[in-house]
Structure formats: structure tokens, C-alpha cells
Amino acid sequence: MQHLKIAVFVSGGGTNLQALIDHIEEGEMPARIECVLSSKEDAYGLERARNHNIEGIFIGKKNYPECNERTCKILGILENYKIDLIVLAGYMGILDKAIIEEYRHRIINIHPSLIPSFCGKGFYGEKVHEGVLAYGAKITGATVHFVDEGTDTGPIILQKSVSVEDDDTVESLAKRVLKVEHELLPKAVKLFSEGRLKVEGRCVKEEL
């Protein structure tokens, strides 16, 4: 079986990247991570990649300050590795529309809430969980979705809920949601690698 070639984009610690690496190394999906791109030079996700003999590449505003130059560099790397799927795993950069158009329905993102709640502009990282607690929501969760030109607006692939406890802090809630992220993201990549995801408008259907 031909392996799906994946590029993972990170900006921080890369725990979702590690979850993917673990599932692939355990033989749970026909896929291989070809490279890891980071928008931050000191992201630990780059170290995780190198620990598993995966090329880690820093491409950010610091070394590629012009957007067009940065986009061309990214597209060149993706083409060089013949990437089939881009996975945004805690990536804080903004993808240029040229990348989104080239990889339509081949870019997935993990978001720490139940989209369309607590998502979009300003909702990233701990700010998502701060918003959930401030609003008094009883349920939150995680969402894996395809990426389009909007912010957290692409078709939803998978979701799973997490109860919000009365004594939750941002840290405790984030920890439980992250556990769900580590479950959903590899599952979504596996479904994609097996050709089981079909996009119909805004709906993503899982084929048997």
C-alpha cells in the first residue's frame, strides 16, 4: 500500500505532532511524515521531529519577512516532498490563499473547541479555554476540520465533547481537551489516508 506523505505545521511544543508520530510508528495508518515546518525557530516541535529522523524546517517572519517569499518557500518544500496532506498541529501562522487553493481539502487543522463555538479571530491557545470558562459553557471539546480561506470555517471532519467542571481552571480544562485532540487528529489522518473522507458542500462524510 502506498504511504500518504504528510507535512505537519507547528508553532510550539508539538504534542499533537507526537501523537501522530506515535500512531504512525505503531503501524496504525498507511502514512509517513516527510517534514515538519515551524513558524517559530525555537518550537520544541522541531526537536520532536528530529528525534524521529524527520526533517524540521523553520519558516517564519524572522527568516522570511515577506509573505510572498514565505509562501513560495513553503510551496517549494511541499512540492519537493510530494506532500499529499498538510496537518496544522498548533500552527499559529496564517496560510496564504495560494497554499489553500493548491491543497484544497488536503489541509486539516485541530482546534480546541466545538466549532462554531469559541473559534475564529482571537480564539487560539489558552484564549479558547478562557472564553469557554468566562461564558459559563458546560460543554467544550475539540474539532478537526478542513482548512479554507476563513478562520476555523472549513468543513468539519470530527468532533468530540468534553464536560466543563465547576472547579475547572484554564490549565485543567486545556489538559482534558488536549487528551481528546490527541485522539481525534490521528483518527482524522487515518481516515484521510484510507480515502474514507468525502466532502459534500459543508458536510464531510465518512465512507465505509
C-alpha positions in Angstrom: 0.0 0.0 0.0 1.3 3.5 -0.9 2.0 5.7 2.0 0.4 9.1 2.4 3.0 11.8 2.5 2.4 14.3 5.3 3.8 17.7 6.2 3.0 18.8 9.8 3.0 22.6 10.6 3.7 23.6 14.2 4.5 26.6 16.3 5.0 25.2 19.8 5.6 22.1 21.8 4.1 19.7 19.2 2.2 17.3 21.3 -0.3 16.7 18.5 2.7 16.1 16.2 3.9 13.5 18.7 0.5 11.8 18.8 0.7 11.4 15.0 4.3 10.2 15.1 3.3 7.5 17.7 0.3 6.3 15.7 2.4 6.1 12.5 5.3 4.3 14.2 2.9 1.8 15.7 1.7 0.9 12.2 -1.9 2.2 12.7 -2.1 4.1 9.4 -0.5 4.0 5.9 1.2 7.3 6.2 4.6 8.9 6.7 5.5 12.4 8.0 8.0 13.7 5.4 8.8 17.1 7.1 7.8 19.4 9.9 7.6 23.1 9.3 7.5 25.6 12.2 6.7 29.3 12.3 8.9 29.7 15.3 12.6 28.9 15.4 12.6 27.6 19.0 9.5 25.4 18.8 10.0 22.1 20.5 8.0 20.5 17.7 11.2 20.8 15.6 13.1 18.9 18.2 10.4 16.2 18.3 10.7 15.8 14.5 14.5 15.5 14.6 14.3 12.9 17.4 12.4 10.7 14.9 14.6 11.4 11.9 12.1 13.8 10.3 13.4 17.0 8.8 12.4 20.0 10.8 12.3 23.4 9.0 11.9 26.9 10.4 10.0 29.2 8.1 8.7 32.3 9.8 8.6 36.1 9.6 12.1 36.2 11.1 13.9 34.5 8.2 11.3 35.1 5.5 9.7 38.5 6.4 7.9 38.9 3.1 4.6 36.9 2.8 5.1 36.1 -0.9 8.6 34.9 -0.2 7.5 32.8 2.7 4.7 31.3 0.7 6.9 30.4 -2.2 9.4 28.7 0.1 6.6 26.6 1.7 5.1 25.6 -1.6 8.6 24.6 -2.9 9.1 22.3 0.1 5.7 20.8 -0.2 6.3 20.1 -3.9 9.8 18.7 -3.3 8.4 16.2 -0.8 5.4 15.5 -3.0 3.1 16.1 0.0 -0.4 14.7 -0.1 -1.7 16.1 3.2 -0.9 19.2 5.3 -1.7 18.9 9.0 -1.8 22.1 11.1 -1.0 20.9 14.7 -0.9 24.0 16.8 0.3 26.2 13.9 -0.1 29.9 14.7 0.8 31.2 11.2 -1.7 32.2 8.5 -1.6 30.2 5.3 -1.6 32.2 2.1 -4.6 31.6 -0.2 -2.2 30.2 -2.8 -1.4 27.3 -0.5 -5.1 26.7 0.4 -6.0 26.7 -3.3 -3.2 24.3 -4.2 -4.1 21.9 -1.4 -7.9 22.3 -1.3 -9.4 19.6 1.0 -5.9 18.4 1.7 -5.2 20.7 4.7 -6.6 19.8 8.1 -6.5 21.6 11.4 -7.1 20.8 15.1 -9.0 23.4 17.2 -9.6 23.1 20.9 -13.3 23.8 21.0 -16.6 22.6 19.4 -16.7 24.7 16.2 -18.6 27.0 15.6 -18.3 28.0 19.3 -15.2 29.7 20.6 -13.4 29.8 17.3 -12.3 32.4 14.7 -10.3 35.5 15.1 -8.8 35.9 18.6 -9.6 32.3 19.7 -6.3 30.4 19.8 -4.4 28.5 22.5 -5.4 29.3 26.1 -7.7 32.1 24.9 -10.2 29.4 23.7 -10.4 27.9 27.2 -10.5 31.3 28.8 -13.5 32.1 26.6 -15.3 28.9 27.5 -14.9 29.4 31.2 -15.8 33.1 31.1 -19.0 32.3 29.2 -20.0 29.6 31.6 -20.3 26.9 29.0 -21.0 23.4 30.3 -19.5 21.6 27.3 -16.5 22.2 25.1 -14.3 19.8 23.2 -12.1 19.6 20.1 -12.7 19.7 16.3 -10.7 18.5 13.3 -11.7 20.4 10.1 -10.5 21.0 6.6 -8.9 24.4 6.2 -10.4 27.1 3.8 -9.8 30.8 3.4 -11.6 31.7 6.7 -10.5 31.2 10.3 -11.8 27.9 11.6 -14.6 27.9 9.0 -13.8 24.8 6.9 -15.8 21.6 6.7 -15.8 19.7 10.0 -14.3 16.2 9.9 -14.5 15.0 13.6 -15.6 16.4 16.9 -15.7 15.2 20.5 -17.1 16.9 23.5 -15.5 17.5 26.9 -17.5 18.4 30.0 -16.6 21.7 31.8 -16.4 21.1 35.6 -17.3 23.8 38.1 -13.8 23.9 39.5 -12.0 23.9 36.2 -9.2 26.3 35.5 -7.8 27.1 32.1 -5.0 24.7 32.8 -7.2 21.8 33.9 -9.6 22.2 31.0 -6.9 22.6 28.5 -5.3 19.3 29.7 -8.6 17.3 29.2 -9.2 18.9 25.8 -5.7 18.2 24.7 -6.2 14.5 25.5 -9.2 14.5 23.1 -7.1 16.3 20.5 -4.5 13.5 20.6 -7.3 11.1 19.9 -9.1 12.9 17.1 -6.2 14.2 15.0 -4.6 10.7 14.3 -8.1 9.3 13.7 -8.8 12.0 11.1 -5.5 11.5 9.4 -6.1 7.7 9.3 -9.5 8.2 7.6 -7.9 10.5 5.1 -5.0 8.1 4.4 -7.6 5.4 3.7 -9.5 7.6 1.3 -12.6 7.5 3.5 -13.5 11.2 3.7 -15.9 12.7 1.2 -16.6 16.4 1.2 -20.1 17.4 0.0 -20.5 21.2 0.4 -20.0 21.9 4.1 -20.5 18.2 5.1 -17.7 15.7 5.4 -19.0 12.1 5.2 -17.1 9.0 6.4 -17.3 6.2 3.8 -17.0 2.6 4.8 
